[in-house]
């Protein structure tokens, strides 16, 4: 992407984020976004189909950022389940403000679903036989959703909380 196109795309993203941060409940239009970003509508449509496409691309980028913070040496869940749950929780804390902006209020549940789907794709592509046992499948769901819902309820990330997450993951893996 050339510098001008990148500058336009960055302006679109920055303006969109500023608009939803200012008033998350307000309906944004492409026209308004383009006016505030100082671009033509054709420039917007050169990068995105519509505002929903822009939003979905930002959601995907956020999930990619979270996944990039997780260690890739193992299968996330099998090799060190306690470390995976702790790392995921800490990544959610790190990217919490972005998540809150893109998934306000009750839409956070959608984020949990998208996050689990993305992690499952990574694990499945690296270890196709991982999901051959229901126990591994269920354990992964518990770890992802457990870390996610723990984040939603406890955003302070103190040592006791992280130790509790790791202890629960260790106990779960011992069951299977």
N, C-alpha and C positions, 0 to 999 in steps of 0.2 A: 504494500500500500504506500503510495507516495505521501510526502509530508503534508500536502494540502488536504488530501482525503483523510489522513490521520488526524489532522487538526480539526477538521469538520466533525469527524466521528467523536472525538474527545469533547468538543463543544456540545454536541447533542447529548452525550451521556451526562456531562456535568450539569447541564441545564435541566435535564430530566430529573436527576437526583435532587437538585435544589428545589424543583417544583414539588416533588412528592414529599420532601422533607418539610417544606413550608406548610403544606396542607395535604396530608395523606388522603383525606377523604374527598378532596376536590377532583373533579373530572378534568383531566388535561386533554387539550386538543393538539393535533400536529401543528396547526396554524400558530397557536400560542407558543408551543415549544420552539418552532422555527423563528418566530419573532424575537423571543428572548435569547436564542442562541445566535442570532444574526446570520441566519442561513436561509436559503431558499427551500421550499418544500421539495423540490426535485433532488436537492442534496440529501435531505432526510430519506427520501425513498430510494436513493442510490445505496443506502446502507441497511435500511429496514423496510419490511412490508407494511408495518403499522406500529402503533404504540405497544401493542401486545407482544409483537416480535422483539422490540427493543427490550421490554421488561423480561421476557423469557431468556434472551441472550445474557442479560445481566445476572439473572438467576443462575444460569449455567456457569458463568464465569465465577460466581461466588462459590458454587459447589466445587469447581476445579481448584480454586484457591484453597479451600478447606482440605480437599484431598491431597494437594501438594504438600501440606504440612505434615501429613501422616507418613510414618516410615514405610517404605516400599520393600523392605528386605524380606518380609514374610507375607503370609496370607492375611494379615491384619489380625484375624481372629484365632487361627489355629496355633501359630507359633508362640505368641505372647498375648493372650486375650486380655489380661489385666492391663498391659501397656496400651493396647489398642483402645480400650474404653477410656482410659485416662487421657491419651493423646487426642482422641476425638472430642472429648469434653473440653479440653483446653483449646482446641482449634475453634470450637463453637464460641467460647468466650472471646477469643481473639477477633473473630469475625462477627460477633454479636451485633455491633451497631449497623453493619451493612445488612445483616439478616433482618433486623428490626425495621429497617427502611424499606426493603423490598418485600417483606412479608409482615405487614402490620396486623396487629390484633389476631383474629381467629385464622387468618390465612397462614400462620406459622405451621399448622399441621401439614399443609401442602409441602412446606420445605422439608419436613421430616420424611415424607414419602419420597420426594425427589432425591434427598441425600441417601436414603437406603437403596434406592434403585441404582444410583451411581456407584456406590460402594459394591453392591452385588455384581455389577458389570465388571468392575476392576478385578474382584476376586474370581469371578467366573471365567474371565479371559485368561488369567494367570494360572488358575487351578481349576480346570473344567470338572474334575471329579469332586470338588469341594461340596457341592450340593447333593451328592449321592446319598448322604445320610440325613434324615430329618433332624437329628440332633445338632449337626453342624449348622444347618439352615436356621433352626430355631435360635441357637446360640447367637448367631450373627444378628438376627433381628433384635434379640434382647439387648445385645451390646449397643447397637446403633440407636434404637429407640430409647433405651435406658439412658445413654449419654445425652441424647437430645432432650428428653423430658427432664432429666436432672438439670440440664442447662436452663430450661424454661423456668424451673422452680427455684434454682439456686445459682445465681450468676456471680457469686463472689469468688469461687474457685480456691477456697482455702485448703490447706494441707489435709485437714480432717475429712473434708468432702472428697478430695481426690483419693485418699487412702481408702475411704469407704467404697468408692467406685471400683478400685482395684481388688479389694477384698471380695466384693460381690462377684466380680468376674472370675476370680480364682475359685470361688465356691461353685459357680455354675459349671465350670469346665470339669471339676471333680465329679460332678453328677454323671458325666458321660465319658 
